[in-house]
Amino acid sequence: MAEKLRPSEYNPLIRDLPAQERPRERLRENGAAALSNAELLAIILRVGYRSESVLNVSARLLARFGGLGGLAHAGFGELCDERGLGEAKACQVKAAL
């Protein structure tokens, strides 16, 4: 039986976004209050991975842990177990929150 192919999802990288839509540039121009928690977390994480942009990773983590508070209370091991996070990124998140 032939495997059904799914259309690839468009997963833009931060550098593919117009400058005025990039989180770091928006933070610099408008302040942190102008950004969503996912965008602020994306700045902390810096990069996603091959199949998921950093904005998608951030949104997924916030949904999974119930927002910044849940993410702050998550254990180090829990964070490391998440797709797209290793020890270095888990440390960045824990240090920032």
VOBA-1610 file (N, C-alpha, C; in pm, whole numbers, padded with zeros to 5 digits, always signed):
BEGIN
Met+00084-00116+00000Met+00000+00000+00000Met+00089+00124+00000Ala+00060+00216-00087Ala+00141+00337-00098Ala+00116+00429+00021Glu+00224+00489+00070Glu+00214+00583+00182Glu+00156+00713+00131Lys+00061+00767+00206Lys+00000+00893+00169Lys+00094+01007+00203Leu+00122+01091+00108Leu+00210+01206+00130Leu+00128+01324+00179Arg+00176+01386+00284Arg+00113+01507+00334Arg+00184+01626+00274Pro+00108+01728+00239Pro+00175+01848+00187Pro+00262+01908+00297Ser+00380+01955+00257Ser+00468+02015+00359Ser+00407+02144+00409Glu+00423+02162+00538Glu+00375+02285+00598Glu+00480+02393+00575Tyr+00432+02513+00553Tyr+00524+02625+00542Tyr+00569+02660+00682Asn+00697+02657+00704Asn+00753+02679+00837Asn+00862+02784+00824Pro+00822+02912+00817Pro+00922+03017+00791Pro+01020+03033+00907Leu+01142+03058+00871Leu+01243+03091+00970Leu+01229+03238+01004Ile+01281+03277+01118Ile+01276+03417+01158Ile+01338+03505+01051Arg+01449+03460+00996Arg+01517+03543+00895Arg+01436+03558+00766Asp+01335+03471+00746Asp+01248+03481+00629Asp+01137+03583+00648Leu+01114+03625+00770Leu+01009+03723+00799Leu+01057+03863+00763Pro+00965+03950+00725Pro+01004+04090+00705Pro+01062+04146+00835Ala+01156+04234+00825Ala+01226+04287+00943Ala+01129+04340+01048Gln+01022+04406+01006Gln+00928+04464+01103Gln+00843+04359+01174Glu+00851+04233+01133Glu+00777+04125+01198Glu+00866+04034+01283Arg+00995+04054+01281Arg+01088+03970+01358Arg+01083+04011+01505Pro+01078+03912+01594Pro+01065+03943+01736Pro+01173+04035+01793Arg+01300+04011+01762Arg+01406+04096+01818Arg+01391+04240+01773Glu+01363+04259+01645Glu+01349+04393+01591Glu+01227+04462+01653Arg+01117+04387+01669Arg+00997+04444+01731Arg+01023+04480+01877Leu+01099+04397+01946Leu+01135+04428+02085Leu+01217+04556+02091Arg+01314+04568+02005Arg+01399+04687+02003Arg+01317+04812+01973Glu+01226+04804+01878Glu+01150+04921+01835Glu+01032+04954+01926Asn+00966+04850+01981Asn+00839+04872+02051Asn+00837+04830+02197Gly+00942+04765+02243Gly+00946+04718+02382Gly+00884+04580+02398Ala+00913+04518+02511Ala+00868+04382+02538Ala+00717+04370+02544Ala+00649+04475+02588Ala+00503+04470+02601Ala+00433+04450+02467Ala+00501+04481+02357Ala+00442+04467+02224Ala+00450+04325+02170Leu+00520+04237+02241Leu+00539+04099+02194Leu+00456+04001+02275Ser+00421+03892+02210Ser+00351+03784+02280Ser+00453+03704+02361Asn+00404+03625+02454Asn+00493+03539+02532Asn+00569+03443+02441Ala+00503+03395+02335Ala+00570+03304+02242Ala+00686+03375+02172Glu+00667+03500+02135Glu+00774+03575+02070Glu+00888+03602+02167Leu+00856+03636+02292Leu+00961+03658+02391Leu+01040+03530+02418Leu+00970+03418+02429Leu+01037+03290+02448Leu+01122+03254+02327Ala+01074+03286+02208Ala+01151+03260+02087Ala+01283+03336+02088Ile+01282+03457+02140Ile+01407+03534+02151Ile+01504+03463+02244Ile+01453+03410+02354Ile+01538+03338+02449Ile+01595+03211+02385Leu+01511+03138+02314Leu+01555+03011+02254Leu+01647+03030+02133Arg+01631+03141+02063Arg+01712+03180+01947Arg+01682+03102+01820Val+01683+02970+01822Val+01661+02893+01700Val+01571+02774+01730Gly+01502+02731+01626Gly+01422+02609+01636Gly+01506+02492+01589Tyr+01447+02407+01511Tyr+01522+02299+01451Tyr+01465+02272+01313Arg+01520+02179+01243Arg+01492+02163+01101Arg+01344+02161+01066Ser+01262+02090+01142Ser+01122+02077+01104Ser+01026+02167+01181Glu+01079+02255+01266Glu+00990+02342+01343Glu+01062+02474+01375Ser+00997+02583+01340Ser+01058+02713+01365Ser+01060+02743+01514Val+01143+02835+01554Val+01153+02872+01696Val+01021+02930+01746Leu+00947+02999+01661Leu+00816+03051+01703Leu+00719+02937+01729Asn+00723+02834+01647Asn+00636+02717+01669Asn+00677+02641+01794Val+00808+02625+01815Val+00857+02557+01936Val+00809+02633+02059Ser+00822+02764+02058Ser+00780+02848+02170Ser+00631+02834+02198Ala+00551+02843+02094Ala+00405+02832+02111Ala+00368+02693+02164Arg+00434+02590+02113Arg+00406+02454+02157Arg+00441+02437+02305Leu+00556+02489+02346Leu+00598+02477+02486Leu+00502+02550+02579Leu+00461+02669+02540Leu+00368+02744+02623Leu+00234+02671+02636Ala+00188+02613+02527Ala+00063+02537+02531Ala+00078+02412+02617Arg+00186+02343+02600Arg+00211+02217+02673Arg+00220+02239+02824Phe+00286+02347+02865Phe+00307+02371+03008Phe+00210+02472+03068Gly+00116+02521+02989Gly+00015+02612+03042Gly+00064+02753+03065Gly+00152+02801+02980Gly+00200+02938+02990Gly+00336+02949+03056Leu+00376+03072+03079Leu+00508+03098+03136Leu+00522+03043+03278Gly+00416+03052+03357Gly+00421+03001+03494Gly+00446+02851+03497Gly+00374+02779+03413Gly+00394+02634+03405Gly+00531+02598+03352Leu+00577+02676+03259Leu+00710+02653+03203Leu+00817+02678+03309Ala+00797+02781+03389Ala+00892+02813+03496Ala+00897+02703+03601His+00785+02638+03626His+00778+02532+03727His+00813+02394+03673Ala+00829+02382+03542Ala+00862+02253+03482Ala+01001+02210+03527Gly+01017+02082+03545Gly+01148+02029+03583Gly+01245+02032+03466Phe+01372+02034+03501Phe+01476+02037+03398Phe+01462+01918+03304Gly+01440+01801+03360Gly+01425+01681+03278Gly+01305+01687+03186Glu+01196+01745+03236Glu+01076+01761+03153Glu+01106+01848+03031Leu+01179+01955+03056Leu+01214+02044+02944Leu+01305+01974+02845Cys+01403+01902+02895Cys+01497+01832+02806Cys+01427+01725+02723Asp+01317+01671+02775Asp+01242+01567+02703Asp+01159+01624+02588Glu+01141+01753+02585Glu+01060+01815+02480Glu+01137+01821+02349Arg+01068+01790+02241Arg+01127+01797+02108Arg+01174+01940+02081Gly+01296+01954+02039Gly+01351+02086+02008Gly+01428+02150+02122Leu+01425+02087+02240Leu+01500+02140+02353Leu+01604+02037+02396Gly+01721+02083+02419Gly+01825+02000+02479Gly+01864+02066+02610Glu+01975+02023+02664Glu+02019+02079+02792Glu+02046+02229+02784Ala+02110+02272+02677Ala+02146+02414+02665Ala+02021+02502+02662Lys+01923+02466+02580Lys+01801+02546+02571Lys+01719+02536+02699Ala+01716+02420+02760Ala+01646+02405+02888Ala+01708+02498+02992Cys+01841+02508+02992Cys+01910+02599+03084Cys+01873+02744+03054Gln+01867+02780+02929Gln+01831+02916+02891Gln+01691+02950+02942Val+01597+02858+02925Val+01460+02881+02970Val+01456+02893+03121Lys+01519+02800+03192Lys+01517+02803+03338Lys+01583+02932+03391Ala+01693+02972+03330Ala+01761+03094+03373Ala+01676+03219+03348Ala+01606+03223+03239Ala+01526+03339+03204Ala+01400+03349+03289Leu+01345+03234+03328Leu+01219+03236+03402Leu+01243+03221+03551
//
